[in-house]
Amino acid sequence: LIEIGCYRGIRHRRNLPVRGQRTRTNARTKRGPRKTVPGRGRKRGMKKK
């Protein structure tokens, strides 16, 4: 599948779910642990409760 370049092969190549699951959220098992993104924490000036 990967060699012939069909849809499922491309999903395998990119480490994404193959069987129609959603990827906007979730899909963590296939994609692995989250990569931290700089600037995604608390905003400056906000206080902890």
Secondary structure, 3 states (H helix, E strand, C coil): CCCCCCHHHHHHHCCCCCCCCCCCCCCHHHHCCCCCCCCCCCCCCCCCC
